Amino acid sequence: MPTSSFYLIASNLIAEFEKSSERKCKVVGTVNPEILIGKRYRSCWHNELALPIYEGPHVMDNVGTGIVHTSFAHGFQDYDVALSKKERVQSFVDARGCYTRHLGHNLEGKPVLGEGQKETLRILKNDIVYTAKHIHSYPYDWRSKKPVIIRSSEQWFIDVEEIGKRASKMIDKIKVSAGDSDLRGSLKQLISTRKSWCISRQRVWGTPIPALVDPNGGSYTSRKLIECVANLTRERGNTDVWWEIDVNDILDNKAVRDSLDIPPDVVSQLSKNTDIMDVWLDSGLAWHAAKENESEMDHLTDVVLEGVDQFRGWFQSLLLTSVAVQNKLPYKRIIVHGFCIDEKNNKMSKSIGNVVDPTMLTDGSLKQKAIGADGLRFWVALSGSENAGESKIGPSIIEDVDKKVTALRNGFRFMIGGCQGFHGNQIESQLKPLDLDMLEKCDNFVRKSIENYEDFKFRTVANDLTQFMQRNFSANYVKYVRDRLYCDKLGSDSHISAQFTLHRLAHNLSHTISPILPHLSAEVLHHLPGCHEKRILRQKLENLHSGVLSPDPKLSTLMKIIIEVRSLLEASAGPTVDTSKKGLALYTSPEYSTILRDYFSELPELLNVSQVILEEVQTSLSVKLLDSSLRYCERCRKHTRNPDDALCGRCTKATLA
């Protein structure tokens, strides 16, 4: 190497260069980068060429030398530099990934990622100071497991900079969400900063871009040409018209030929353009194609549902085409969902073998219990909605979903079983407080669920349903109503009150969950006495109601007191004591005493004890469990029997013919 040679290296990379190359460097001077910008250097590839030095925001000073070779046609950032400097962009790699003749005989036809790379290093060996392996980010096709070459090519573009600015202002009028997350800002950012849209692709199938091309790279198209092809397609009922007609068939139409403004010297050399439209342009026009007639053209689509990746795809193409053509929004709302990952947080991949086949979940396999379509839908509601992040799926998660659906089925099974012999008696005015409270909670759940459905909050509905069945129904209703349902006389007002409540619960709850669990809903209604599932499932959810009169205004106050007493009772009894076989002394303030005395006969059921003694005190609410003075009744299993009787009074009446 001549001693007069100098090397340019970023000052803070000198030490790393010396270490990697095992060369000692002598700093002879420092040059301000701004002095270099705009200067030219002699190419080591073509000695006769003087190439420019440009600044680039993508060049870092923490690796290498701080100076990088730029190839305008083979990198996104390099291409941006070329555009900013108005440089000509020319690709030296063909469609096969091989070097073209422009780089000389030694490289022509050699694959860039193979023999071409080796030959390049051989040609440049005298100009290379040091080589080393370097791990860095590089374009890669994960499907074929091969690196990707970036190369420029001639394409069709839409200038969307001005369209994007108009569309960005309109985004505030719509909802873009995943659950409660407002994602309008993400879409607005992408739309407002987009400058162009490449709408052409090189494929053997798709919607053609009607245009004529000459051997010199000239392209000729017009509205007349496009309308002509569209009319021929409609008339012949053949979407392959463009590929089948001859160039002369097009030029024979004088109006089309005049609109193309083709130079006379290239007319005989014209051929049809073979590019097709980007599929996102096709699907982006769905707002137009989905309308059946002109009267529907002013109707906005209610909702668009797609994955989070469509912020760069369909969400944009729908919006940009609609604003460009009709200067208005194509939709009222966008619902965004995420993607599936396995239980170890790995992305689904066929090569890894962790892809979950939906039919394996619905129909089962040797390793997986069948959870049916309802099970899969319930997983979607719980994990796949209201979430733009990842949704986990795997054996343990599916097992948990199956347990939740089974618990729901068991709850409905209890309701249906309790309704046997019920003939639809209307006894709204005679309903017991426990039943009124349960139906009021059901009404609240139905009303809230309808609101959540309107807002596409399926996960919230599914979670609320699970909680309602576990807490409100099983823990706070079944536990207390079971004694009356099993032991009161059939046909008595108290027994019918329980049956009416269970029937109304099964009817309203099954109808409410039908959008998520349609098969379970239909099955419940099929077995529920007096119901026709097809007719009921066609009803609007808004028509659901408990069918009861407004509850006693004092009921909510009573239930608040009951909840407080139950808490004290559980703390006093502990987990091992069966309170249904005990008596209860309830010490309460005058404020609570009045309302408790009004419902005194209901207190044993509401508190699940054999009998209640109510005493008014000036202190705070307190309880004391007592051994009942009455005897154990074999039928109802409560201490409510007089010593001389075989059964308690209630059971005696129930067993009489």
C-alpha positions in Angstrom: 0.0 0.0 0.0 1.5 3.4 -1.0 2.6 5.4 2.0 0.8 8.4 0.5 -2.6 6.8 1.0 -4.9 8.1 3.7 -8.0 6.5 5.2 -11.2 8.2 6.3 -12.6 6.8 9.6 -15.0 8.3 12.1 -12.9 9.5 15.0 -14.8 7.5 17.6 -14.4 4.3 15.6 -10.6 4.4 15.3 -9.9 2.2 18.4 -12.4 -0.4 17.3 -10.9 -0.5 13.8 -7.4 -1.0 15.2 -8.6 -3.8 17.4 -10.6 -5.6 14.7 -8.0 -5.2 11.9 -5.0 -5.5 14.1 -3.5 -2.4 12.5 -2.0 0.5 14.2 -3.4 3.8 12.9 -1.8 7.2 13.0 -4.1 10.2 13.0 -2.8 12.8 10.7 -5.7 15.1 10.9 -9.4 15.6 11.5 -11.9 16.6 8.8 -15.3 18.1 9.5 -17.9 15.9 7.7 -19.6 19.0 6.2 -16.4 19.6 4.2 -16.8 16.2 2.5 -20.4 16.6 1.6 -20.8 17.4 -2.1 -17.2 16.4 -2.9 -16.4 13.5 -5.3 -14.2 10.4 -5.0 -12.8 8.0 -7.6 -14.6 4.7 -7.7 -12.5 1.6 -7.1 -14.9 -0.2 -9.4 -14.6 2.2 -12.3 -11.5 4.3 -12.2 -12.8 6.8 -14.7 -15.9 7.6 -12.6 -16.0 10.4 -10.0 -18.9 9.7 -7.6 -20.5 12.1 -5.1 -20.3 12.0 -1.3 -23.7 12.5 0.3 -24.9 12.7 3.9 -27.3 10.1 5.0 -29.4 10.0 8.3 -29.1 6.2 8.2 -25.3 6.1 8.5 -24.2 5.5 12.1 -20.9 6.3 13.8 -21.0 3.4 16.2 -20.0 0.6 13.8 -17.7 0.1 10.9 -15.9 3.2 9.7 -18.8 5.8 9.7 -18.8 5.7 5.9 -20.9 3.4 3.8 -21.3 2.5 0.1 -24.6 3.6 -1.3 -26.5 1.7 -4.0 -29.6 3.7 -4.9 -31.4 0.8 -6.5 -30.9 -1.7 -3.7 -31.9 -0.2 -0.4 -34.8 1.8 0.9 -32.6 4.4 2.7 -30.3 4.5 -0.3 -33.3 5.1 -2.6 -34.5 8.0 -0.3 -31.0 9.6 -0.7 -31.3 9.3 -4.5 -34.7 11.0 -4.5 -33.5 13.8 -2.3 -30.5 14.4 -4.6 -32.4 13.8 -7.8 -30.0 11.0 -8.7 -30.8 8.5 -11.4 -31.8 5.1 -10.0 -30.6 2.2 -12.1 -30.7 -1.5 -11.0 -27.7 -3.7 -11.8 -29.6 -6.9 -10.6 -32.1 -8.6 -12.8 -35.4 -10.3 -11.8 -33.5 -13.6 -11.2 -31.3 -12.0 -8.6 -28.2 -12.0 -10.9 -25.9 -9.2 -11.9 -26.5 -7.5 -15.3 -23.9 -6.8 -18.0 -23.5 -3.2 -16.8 -21.1 -4.5 -14.1 -18.9 -6.3 -16.6 -18.4 -9.7 -18.1 -16.9 -11.2 -14.9 -20.2 -10.6 -12.9 -22.8 -10.9 -15.6 -25.3 -13.6 -14.9 -23.8 -14.5 -11.5 -26.2 -14.7 -8.4 -25.7 -11.8 -6.1 -26.0 -14.0 -3.0 -23.5 -16.7 -4.1 -20.9 -16.8 -6.9 -21.4 -13.1 -7.5 -20.4 -12.2 -4.0 -17.2 -14.3 -4.2 -16.3 -12.8 -7.6 -16.9 -9.2 -6.2 -14.5 -9.9 -3.4 -11.9 -11.2 -5.9 -12.2 -8.2 -8.1 -11.8 -5.8 -5.2 -9.2 -7.7 -3.3 -6.5 -5.1 -3.9 -8.6 -2.4 -2.5 -9.8 -4.3 0.6 -7.9 -3.5 3.8 -9.7 -5.9 6.1 -12.6 -8.3 6.0 -14.6 -9.9 8.8 -17.9 -11.5 9.5 -20.6 -9.2 10.8 -24.0 -10.0 12.2 -26.6 -7.4 11.3 -30.3 -7.0 10.3 -30.9 -8.1 6.8 -34.1 -8.7 4.7 -35.2 -12.3 5.1 -38.1 -14.4 3.8 -39.1 -16.6 6.8 -41.3 -18.8 4.6 -38.6 -19.9 2.3 -35.8 -19.4 4.9 -33.7 -17.4 2.4 -32.3 -13.9 2.4 -34.1 -11.3 0.2 -32.5 -9.0 -2.4 -33.9 -5.5 -2.6 -33.9 -4.1 -6.1 -35.7 -1.2 -7.7 -38.1 -1.8 -10.6 -40.5 0.3 -12.6 -43.9 0.4 -11.0 -47.2 2.3 -11.0 -47.8 4.7 -8.1 -50.5 6.9 -6.7 -49.5 10.2 -5.2 -51.4 10.1 -1.9 -49.7 12.9 0.0 -52.6 15.3 -0.5 -55.2 12.6 -0.2 -53.6 11.4 3.1 -53.8 14.9 4.6 -57.5 15.1 3.8 -58.1 11.6 5.2 -56.1 12.4 8.3 -58.5 15.2 9.2 -61.5 12.9 8.8 -60.2 10.1 11.1 -61.4 12.0 14.2 -65.0 11.3 13.1 -64.7 7.6 13.4 -63.7 5.0 16.1 -60.6 3.0 15.8 -60.3 0.7 18.8 -59.4 -2.6 20.5 -61.5 -2.7 23.6 -61.2 0.7 25.3 -57.9 1.6 23.5 -58.3 4.5 21.1 -56.1 3.8 18.1 -57.0 6.6 15.9 -53.6 8.3 16.4 -51.8 5.2 15.0 -53.8 5.3 11.8 -53.6 9.1 11.5 -49.8 9.0 11.9 -49.4 6.5 9.1 -51.9 8.2 6.7 -50.6 11.8 7.2 -46.9 10.8 6.5 -47.5 8.6 3.5 -46.3 10.1 0.2 -46.9 7.4 -2.4 -48.6 4.1 -2.9 -47.2 1.5 -5.2 -50.3 -0.1 -6.8 -48.7 -2.5 -9.3 -47.5 -6.1 -8.9 -45.8 -8.6 -11.2 -48.0 -11.7 -11.1 -49.6 -14.0 -13.6 -53.1 -13.4 -12.0 -55.1 -10.5 -10.8 -56.8 -7.3 -12.0 -54.8 -5.9 -14.9 -53.6 -2.3 -15.2 -54.8 -1.3 -18.7 -51.9 0.4 -20.4 -49.8 0.1 -23.5 -46.0 0.1 -23.3 -43.2 0.6 -25.9 -39.7 -0.9 -26.0 -38.2 2.3 -24.6 -40.1 2.1 -21.4 -42.9 4.5 -22.3 -46.3 3.8 -20.9 -49.7 5.0 -22.3 -53.0 4.9 -20.5 -56.1 7.0 -20.2 -59.6 7.0 -18.7 -61.0 6.1 -22.1 -58.8 3.0 -22.3 -59.8 1.9 -18.8 -63.5 2.4 -19.5 -63.2 0.5 -22.8 -61.7 -2.5 -21.1 -64.3 -2.3 -18.3 -67.1 -2.2 -20.8 -65.7 -5.2 -22.7 -65.4 -7.1 -19.5 -69.0 -6.4 -18.6 -70.3 -7.2 -22.1 -68.5 -10.5 -22.5 -68.8 -11.5 -18.9 -65.1 -12.4 -19.0 -62.6 -11.0 -16.5 -59.7 -12.2 -18.8 -60.6 -9.8 -21.6 -57.4 -7.7 -21.2 -55.2 -10.8 -21.6 -57.1 -12.0 -24.6 -57.7 -8.9 -26.8 -55.1 -7.7 -29.3 -53.3 -4.3 -29.2 -54.9 -3.6 -32.6 -58.4 -4.2 -31.0 -57.6 -1.3 -28.7 -56.2 1.0 -31.3 -59.1 0.5 -33.7 -61.2 2.5 -31.2 -60.4 6.0 -32.4 -61.6 7.7 -29.1 -59.3 5.4 -27.1 -56.4 5.9 -29.6 -56.7 9.7 -29.5 -56.8 9.7 -25.7 -53.5 7.9 -25.4 -51.5 10.5 -27.4 -49.0 7.9 -28.8 -46.0 9.0 -30.8 -46.5 7.7 -34.4 -43.0 6.1 -34.5 -43.8 3.6 -31.7 -47.4 2.6 -32.6 -46.3 -0.5 -34.4 -44.0 -1.5 -31.4 -46.7 -1.3 -28.7 -47.6 -4.2 -26.4 -50.0 -4.6 -23.5 -48.9 -3.9 -20.0 -48.7 -7.1 -18.0 -48.7 -5.6 -14.5 -51.6 -6.2 -12.2 -53.1 -4.1 -9.5 -52.0 -4.4 -5.9 -54.6 -6.6 -4.1 -54.9 -3.9 -1.5 -56.3 -1.6 -4.2 -58.8 -4.3 -5.1 -59.9 -4.9 -1.6 -59.7 -1.2 -0.8 -62.6 -0.6 -3.1 -64.8 -2.9 -1.1 -66.8 0.2 0.1 -68.0 0.6 -3.5 -68.3 -3.1 -4.6 -70.4 -4.0 -1.5 -73.2 -1.5 -2.5 -76.1 -3.2 -4.4 -77.5 -0.1 -6.1 -77.1 3.7 -6.3 -79.4 4.3 -3.4 -76.9 2.6 -1.1 -73.9 4.6 -2.2 -74.3 7.2 0.5 -74.4 4.5 3.3 -71.3 4.1 5.4 -70.1 0.7 6.4 -70.8 0.1 10.1 -67.6 -1.6 11.0 -64.4 -3.0 9.6 -62.8 -5.9 11.5 -59.2 -6.9 10.9 -55.8 -7.6 12.5 -53.4 -5.0 13.8 -51.2 -5.4 10.7 -53.9 -3.8 8.6 -53.0 -0.4 9.8 -50.5 -0.6 6.9 -53.0 -2.4 4.6 -56.7 -2.6 4.4 -57.6 0.1 6.8 -55.5 2.5 4.8 -56.5 1.3 1.3 -60.2 1.6 2.1 -59.8 5.1 3.5 -57.5 6.4 0.8 -59.6 5.2 -2.1 -62.8 6.5 -0.6 -61.4 9.9 0.1 -59.8 10.0 -3.4 -63.0 9.0 -5.2 -65.8 10.5 -3.2 -64.0 12.7 -0.6 -65.7 11.0 2.4 -65.1 8.2 4.9 -65.8 4.6 3.9 -66.6 3.3 7.4 -67.9 4.4 10.8 -65.6 2.2 12.9 -62.6 -0.1 12.9 -62.2 -3.0 15.3 -58.6 -4.2 15.7 -57.5 -7.6 16.9 -54.1 -9.1 17.5 -52.5 -12.4 16.5 -52.2 -15.9 18.1 -49.1 -17.0 19.9 -48.5 -20.2 21.8 -48.3 -20.6 25.5 -44.6 -20.0 25.4 -45.1 -16.6 23.7 -43.9 -18.0 20.3 -45.4 -16.8 17.0 -47.4 -19.4 15.2 -45.2 -21.1 12.6 -45.7 -24.2 10.5 -42.0 -24.9 10.6 -41.9 -24.8 14.4 -45.0 -27.0 14.4 -46.9 -24.9 17.0 -49.8 -23.9 14.7 -53.2 -24.7 16.2 -55.7 -26.1 13.7 -59.3 -24.8 14.7 -60.8 -28.1 13.6 -58.6 -29.9 16.0 -60.1 -27.8 18.8 -63.7 -28.1 17.6 -63.6 -31.8 16.7 -60.8 -33.0 19.0 -57.8 -35.2 18.4 -55.9 -38.0 20.1 -54.2 -35.4 22.3 -57.0 -32.8 22.5 -60.5 -33.0 23.8 -63.2 -31.7 21.5 -64.5 -28.3 22.7 -66.9 -27.8 19.8 -67.6 -24.6 17.9 -68.9 -22.9 21.1 -65.7 -23.6 22.9 -63.7 -22.0 20.1 -66.0 -19.0 19.9 -65.8 -18.6 23.7 -61.9 -18.5 23.4 -62.2 -15.9 20.7 -64.5 -13.8 22.9 -62.2 -14.1 25.9 -58.8 -13.9 24.2 -59.2 -12.7 20.7 -61.4 -9.6 21.1 -60.8 -6.2 22.7 -57.1 -6.8 22.3 -54.6 -5.6 19.6 -51.8 -7.5 21.2 -51.0 -11.2 21.2 -53.7 -13.8 22.1 -52.3 -17.0 23.7 -53.7 -20.4 22.7 -52.5 -23.8 23.8 -53.6 -26.9 25.8 -53.8 -25.4 29.2 -55.7 -22.3 27.9 -58.1 -24.4 26.0 -58.6 -26.6 29.1 -59.5 -23.5 31.1 -62.0 -22.4 28.4 -63.6 -25.8 28.4 -64.0 -25.7 32.2 -65.7 -22.3 31.9 -68.1 -23.5 29.2 -68.8 -26.6 31.3 -69.6 -24.5 34.3 -72.0 -22.5 32.2 -73.7 -25.7 31.0 -74.0 -26.9 34.6 -75.7 -23.6 35.6 -78.2 -23.9 32.7 -78.7 -27.6 33.5 -79.8 -26.6 37.0 -82.2 -23.9 35.7 -83.8 -26.4 33.3 -84.0 -29.1 35.9 -85.7 -26.7 38.3 -88.3 -25.8 35.7 -89.8 -29.3 35.2 -93.5 -29.1 35.8 -93.6 -25.3 35.4 -96.4 -24.1 33.1 -95.5 -20.5 32.7 -97.5 -19.3 35.7 -97.5 -15.5 36.0 -97.0 -14.6 39.6 -95.0 -11.4 39.4 -96.7 -9.8 42.4 -95.9 -12.8 44.6 -92.3 -13.3 43.9 -90.0 -13.8 46.9 -87.3 -11.2 47.7 -84.5 -13.6 46.8 -86.1 -14.2 43.4 -86.8 -10.5 42.8 -83.2 -9.6 43.6 -81.9 -12.3 41.2 -84.1 -11.2 38.4 -83.1 -7.6 38.9 -79.4 -8.6 38.7 -80.2 -10.5 35.5 -81.9 -7.5 34.0 -78.8 -5.4 34.8 -76.6 -8.1 33.2 -78.7 -8.2 30.0 -78.9 -4.5 29.7 -75.1 -4.1 30.2 -74.4 -6.9 27.7 -76.5 -5.3 25.1 -74.5 -2.1 25.5 -71.2 -4.0 25.3 -72.4 -5.9 22.2 -73.2 -2.5 20.6 -69.6 -1.5 21.4 -68.2 -4.9 20.2 -66.9 -5.7 23.7 -67.3 -9.5 23.4 -64.6 -10.2 26.0 -66.4 -8.0 28.5 -69.7 -9.9 27.9 -67.9 -13.3 28.2 -66.2 -12.3 31.5 -69.4 -10.7 32.9 -71.3 -13.9 32.0 -68.7 -16.1 33.8 -68.8 -13.9 36.9 -72.6 -13.6 36.9 -73.0 -17.4 36.8 -70.3 -18.0 39.5 -71.1 -15.2 41.9 -74.7 -14.0 41.4 -76.3 -17.3 40.4 -74.4 -20.1 42.0 -73.0 -18.5 45.1 -75.8 -16.0 45.9 -78.9 -17.7 44.5 -78.6 -21.4 44.1 -77.1 -21.8 47.5 -80.1 -20.1 49.1 -83.0 -21.1 46.8 -82.2 -24.8 46.7 -84.0 -25.6 49.9 -87.2 -24.0 48.7 -87.0 -25.5 45.3 -86.5 -29.0 46.6 -88.6 -29.0 49.8 -91.5 -26.6 49.3 -94.8 -28.1 48.1 -95.1 -28.4 44.4 -97.5 -25.8 43.0 -97.2 -23.6 46.1 -96.6 -19.9 45.5 -93.1 -20.1 46.9 -92.2 -23.1 44.7 -93.6 -21.4 41.6 -91.8 -18.2 42.4 -88.5 -20.2 42.3 -89.5 -21.9 39.0 -90.6 -18.7 37.4 -87.2 -17.1 38.3 -85.2 -20.1 37.0 -87.3 -20.1 33.8 -86.8 -16.4 33.2 -83.1 -16.6 33.9 -82.6 -19.5 31.5 -84.6 -17.7 28.8 -83.0 -14.3 29.1 -79.4 -15.5 29.7 -79.4 -18.1 26.9 -80.7 -15.5 24.5 -78.2 -12.9 25.6 -75.2 -15.2 25.1 -76.4 -16.5 21.7 -74.0 -14.2 19.7 -71.1 -16.0 21.5 -72.4 -19.4 22.3 -75.2 -20.1 19.8 -75.3 -23.9 20.1 -75.5 -23.8 23.9 -78.2 -21.1 23.7 -80.3 -23.1 21.2 -79.8 -26.3 23.3 -81.0 -24.5 26.5 -84.1 -23.0 24.8 -84.9 -26.4 23.1 -85.1 -28.1 26.5 -86.7 -25.2 28.4 -90.4 -25.8 28.9 -92.7 -23.6 26.8 -89.9 -22.2 24.5 -89.4 -22.4 20.8 -85.7 -21.7 20.2 -85.9 -20.6 16.6 -88.6 -18.0 17.2 -86.9 -16.8 20.4 -83.4 -16.5 18.9 -84.8 -14.3 16.1 -86.0 -11.8 18.6 -84.0 -8.7 19.3 -82.0 -8.7 22.5 -83.5 -5.2 23.3 -86.9 -7.0 23.8 -85.7 -9.1 26.7 -87.0 -8.2 30.1 -87.6 -10.1 33.4 -91.3 -9.9 33.1 -91.7 -8.8 36.8 -93.1 -5.7 38.4 -90.7 -3.1 39.7 -89.2 -4.5 42.9 -90.1 -3.2 46.3 -88.0 0.1 46.8 -86.9 -1.4 50.1 -85.5 -4.5 48.4 -82.1 -3.0 47.5 -81.7 -1.8 51.1 -82.6 -5.2 52.4 -80.1 -7.0 50.2 -77.3 -4.6 51.2 -78.0 -5.6 54.9 -78.2 -9.3 53.9 -74.8 -9.1 52.2 -73.3 -7.5 55.3 -74.9 -10.2 57.6 -73.7 -13.0 55.3 -70.2 -11.7 55.6 -70.4 -11.7 59.4 -72.0 -15.1 59.4 -69.3 -16.7 57.2 -66.6 -15.2 59.4 -68.3 -16.6 62.5 -69.1 -20.0 61.2 -65.8 -20.8 59.4 -65.5 -23.1 56.4 -66.6 -26.3 58.2 -69.9 -25.4 59.8 -73.1 -26.0 57.9 -75.2 -22.9 58.9 -78.4 -24.4 57.4 -78.6 -26.6 60.5 -78.0 -23.7 62.9 -80.1 -20.9 64.4 -79.0 -17.3 64.2 -79.2 -14.5 66.7 -79.1 -11.2 64.8 -78.3 -8.1 66.8 -79.1 -5.0 64.8 -79.6 -1.2 65.2 -83.1 0.4 65.1 -82.3 1.6 61.6 -81.8 -2.0 60.3 -84.4 -3.5 62.6 -87.4 -2.0 60.9 -86.7 -3.3 57.4 -85.5 -6.7 58.7 -88.8 -7.2 60.6 -90.8 -6.3 57.5 -89.0 -9.3 55.8 -88.6 -11.4 58.9 -90.2 -14.6 57.4 -87.7 -14.4 54.5 -84.6 -14.2 56.6 -84.0 -18.0 57.2 -83.8 -18.4 53.4 -81.8 -15.3 52.7 -79.2 -16.3 55.3 -79.4 -20.1 54.9 -80.1 -20.9 58.5 -82.8 -22.9 60.3 -84.3 -20.0 62.2 -83.6 -16.4 63.1 -83.9 -14.5 66.3 -83.9 -10.7 65.8 -82.8 -8.4 68.6 -82.6 -4.6 68.5 -79.5 -3.1 70.0 -77.8 0.3 70.0 -74.5 -1.1 68.9 -73.3 -2.1 65.4 -74.6 -5.1 63.5 -73.5 -8.5 64.9 -74.4 -12.2 64.7 -74.2 -15.3 66.9 -74.8 -18.9 65.8 -77.1 -20.9 68.0 -77.9 -24.6 68.3 -81.6 -24.7 67.3 -84.1 -25.7 70.0 -86.0 -27.7 67.3 -85.1 -31.1 66.0 -83.5 -32.3 62.7 -85.9 -32.9 59.8 -84.8 -35.8 57.7 -86.5 -34.4 54.6 -85.3 -30.8 54.5 -82.2 -31.4 56.6 -82.9 -28.4 58.8 -83.5 -28.1 62.5 -87.1 -27.1 62.2 -89.0 -30.2 63.4 -91.0 -30.3 66.7 -90.0 -33.2 68.9 -93.3 -35.1 68.5 -93.6 -34.8 64.7 -92.1 -37.0 62.1 -91.3 -34.1 59.8 -91.3 -30.3 60.2 -94.5 -28.4 59.4 -93.4 -27.3 55.9 -92.4 -30.8 54.9 -95.6 -32.3 56.4 -97.6 -30.0 54.1 -95.5 -30.7 51.1 -95.9 -34.5 51.5 -99.7 -34.4 51.9 -101.6 -35.4 48.7 
